[in-house]
Amino acid sequence: MPETVDVEFVAPRHLAGGGDPAWVTVPLHRACGWSYGHDPLMPRVILSNPDQKALLRLEPDPDGQWWTLTHAPETDRPAWYTSFGARTPVEIIADFTDALTDPTTDPSNARDPLEPLLCAGWSPAYNHHRFASPDGTVRVDIHETTGTWWVGTILDDTRPPVWQARFGEHTPTRLITAFTSALADTSPLLRQGKALSLPAHDTQLIELPAAQVALALEDRVRALAARHTAPPPSAPAPRRPPASPGHTR
């Protein structure tokens, strides 16, 4: 009989807990060519993209953001940054980094980051620069002048946020949209083990084949690597000019 493991499907997804950081870091390294520095004396991960313009730091900090991504300035954009707290689900962070590394993305087709939230029933709270999830546990604040985004998950107003995400003023719109799309997604997230530290609204404990759970990351790496190896669409063959009409006597 195949070996099985207990997993929980947790909803809403923003209360699923952080998950395994390898869901983000391993595909960046193996599928997207990000290099890493090795410091065996420090409990941190530092990854840089192939052109050395983006740097992702995963550094356990009980008083701050665990994930920080900074990007150097480019000809059409100043430097920018984003950060995520320790309990930000890695699947939501991964949608952000997947969008960052997608070689097929057309930046000119970026959607409004608020669109996924509004379509999912989020509504303005207090003022038109703050939006809240239908259950009231996630709030999005947008700075009116700079366009800086702050996302916070709370259990109630008497306790600190469960996790925060922050997007600097020059963060590309398409990347924030990838994040808000993942945040608005109502599908549950998979977590191993029975004990959860967050009171999620809906959890379902089931057994899955251990091999299926173990291969999920490998499947993700292959899917992302395929984006970089897929041949570009073939260009249409040039049209021949029409033949010159013949002359008759």
C-alpha positions in Angstrom: 0.0 0.0 0.0 1.5 3.4 -1.0 2.7 5.6 1.9 0.4 8.5 2.8 0.8 11.7 4.7 -1.7 13.9 6.5 -2.2 17.3 4.9 -4.6 20.1 5.6 -6.3 22.3 3.1 -6.6 25.7 4.7 -8.9 28.6 3.9 -8.8 31.5 3.8 -5.3 31.1 2.3 -3.9 34.2 4.0 -4.3 32.4 7.3 -2.4 29.3 6.2 0.9 30.3 7.7 4.2 30.8 6.0 4.8 27.3 4.6 8.1 26.0 3.2 10.4 28.8 1.9 11.8 26.4 -0.7 8.6 26.9 -2.7 10.1 30.3 -3.6 13.9 29.9 -3.3 14.4 26.6 -5.1 12.6 27.6 -8.4 14.4 30.9 -8.4 17.7 29.1 -8.3 17.1 26.0 -10.4 14.5 27.3 -12.9 15.3 31.0 -13.2 19.1 31.1 -12.8 19.3 33.1 -9.6 22.6 32.5 -7.7 23.0 32.3 -4.0 25.6 33.2 -1.5 26.6 30.7 1.2 27.3 31.7 4.7 27.1 28.7 7.0 27.3 30.9 10.1 24.1 32.9 9.3 20.5 31.5 9.2 19.7 33.4 6.0 19.4 33.0 2.2 20.5 35.6 -0.3 19.7 35.1 -4.0 20.5 37.4 -6.9 19.1 37.3 -10.4 21.4 36.7 -13.4 21.9 40.4 -14.2 22.6 41.2 -10.5 19.9 43.8 -10.4 17.5 42.0 -8.1 18.4 40.7 -4.7 16.2 38.5 -2.5 17.0 38.2 1.2 15.3 35.7 3.5 16.5 36.5 7.0 14.7 35.4 10.1 13.9 38.5 12.1 11.4 38.2 14.9 10.8 42.0 14.9 10.6 42.7 11.1 10.0 41.4 7.6 11.6 38.1 6.8 11.5 38.4 3.0 13.0 41.5 1.3 13.4 42.0 -2.4 15.3 45.0 -3.7 15.8 46.0 -7.3 18.4 48.3 -8.7 17.3 51.3 -10.9 16.8 50.8 -14.6 16.5 53.3 -17.5 12.7 53.5 -17.2 12.3 52.9 -13.4 14.0 54.0 -10.2 15.1 51.5 -7.6 12.3 49.7 -5.8 11.7 47.2 -3.0 9.1 44.9 -1.5 9.0 42.9 1.7 6.9 40.2 3.3 6.4 39.0 6.9 7.3 35.5 8.2 3.7 34.2 8.1 3.0 35.4 4.6 2.1 32.2 2.7 4.9 31.3 0.4 2.4 30.5 -2.4 1.4 34.2 -2.5 5.0 35.4 -2.4 5.7 32.9 -5.2 3.1 34.4 -7.5 5.0 37.7 -7.1 8.4 36.2 -7.9 7.0 34.1 -10.7 5.7 37.3 -12.3 9.1 39.0 -11.8 10.9 36.2 -13.6 8.4 35.5 -16.4 10.2 36.1 -19.7 7.0 36.2 -21.6 5.3 39.1 -19.8 4.4 42.2 -21.6 4.6 45.1 -19.1 2.3 47.2 -21.2 -0.6 44.8 -20.5 -0.5 45.3 -16.7 -3.9 45.3 -15.0 -4.9 47.5 -12.1 -3.8 45.8 -8.9 -7.2 46.6 -7.3 -9.1 44.7 -10.0 -8.6 41.2 -8.6 -9.7 42.4 -5.1 -12.8 44.2 -6.3 -13.8 41.2 -8.4 -13.5 39.1 -5.3 -15.9 41.3 -3.3 -13.4 43.5 -1.5 -14.7 46.9 -0.6 -13.4 50.3 0.5 -13.0 50.7 4.2 -12.9 54.1 6.0 -11.7 55.8 2.8 -11.2 55.1 -0.8 -7.5 54.4 -0.2 -8.1 51.4 2.1 -9.7 48.1 1.0 -10.8 45.2 3.2 -11.4 41.5 2.4 -15.0 40.3 2.8 -14.2 38.7 6.2 -12.4 41.8 7.4 -9.1 40.0 8.2 -7.0 41.6 5.4 -6.6 45.3 4.8 -4.8 47.0 1.9 -3.7 50.6 2.3 -2.5 52.7 -0.6 -0.6 55.9 0.0 -2.4 58.7 -1.9 0.8 60.6 -2.9 3.5 58.0 -3.4 1.4 55.0 -4.4 3.1 52.8 -1.7 1.1 49.7 -0.8 0.8 48.2 2.6 -1.1 44.9 3.1 -1.8 43.6 6.6 -3.5 40.4 7.8 -5.1 40.7 11.3 -7.2 38.6 13.6 -8.6 41.5 15.5 -7.6 45.1 16.2 -6.2 44.3 19.7 -3.3 42.2 18.4 -0.4 42.9 16.1 -0.8 41.9 12.4 -0.3 38.2 11.6 1.8 39.3 8.6 2.5 42.4 6.5 3.5 42.9 2.9 4.9 46.3 1.7 5.5 47.5 -1.8 7.6 50.6 -2.4 6.4 53.3 -4.6 8.2 52.2 -7.8 7.3 48.5 -7.6 6.0 47.5 -11.0 2.3 47.4 -11.2 2.2 43.9 -12.8 4.0 42.5 -9.8 1.5 44.0 -7.3 -1.3 42.6 -9.5 0.2 39.2 -9.3 0.2 39.5 -5.5 -3.3 40.8 -5.2 -4.6 38.0 -7.6 -3.0 35.4 -5.4 -4.4 37.1 -2.3 -7.9 37.2 -3.7 -7.8 33.6 -4.8 -10.4 31.6 -2.7 -8.8 28.2 -3.2 -7.3 26.7 -0.1 -3.6 26.1 0.5 -2.0 22.8 1.4 -0.1 22.5 4.7 1.4 19.3 6.2 0.7 18.4 9.8 -2.3 18.8 12.0 -1.4 21.7 14.3 -2.0 25.2 12.9 -1.0 28.3 14.9 -3.6 30.5 13.1 -7.3 30.1 13.5 -8.2 29.6 9.9 -12.0 29.6 9.1 -12.0 26.3 7.3 -9.6 23.4 7.4 -9.9 19.9 6.0 -7.6 17.1 7.0 -7.0 14.5 4.3 -4.5 11.9 3.4 -2.5 12.2 0.2 0.1 9.9 -1.3 3.5 10.9 0.1 5.0 10.8 -3.4 2.5 13.3 -4.7 3.3 15.7 -1.9 7.1 15.2 -2.3 7.0 15.8 -6.1 5.0 19.0 -6.0 8.1 21.2 -5.8 9.8 19.3 -8.6 6.7 19.8 -10.8 6.8 23.5 -10.0 10.5 23.8 -10.9 9.9 22.0 -14.3 7.0 24.2 -15.1 8.9 27.4 -14.5 12.0 26.2 -16.3 9.9 25.5 -19.4 9.1 29.2 -19.6 12.8 29.9 -20.4 13.3 27.0 -22.8 10.2 27.2 -24.9 11.0 28.3 -28.4 9.9 31.8 -29.4 6.9 32.0 -31.7 7.9 31.6 -35.3 7.8 34.8 -37.3 5.4 34.7 -40.3 7.0 34.1 -43.6 7.6 37.3 -45.6 5.0 37.9 -48.3 6.3 37.9 -51.8 5.6 41.1 -53.8 3.1 40.5 -56.5 4.6 39.6 -59.9 4.8 42.5 -62.3 2.2 42.2 -65.0 3.5 41.1 -68.4 3.6 43.4 -71.4 2.0 42.4 -74.7 2.4 43.9 -78.0 
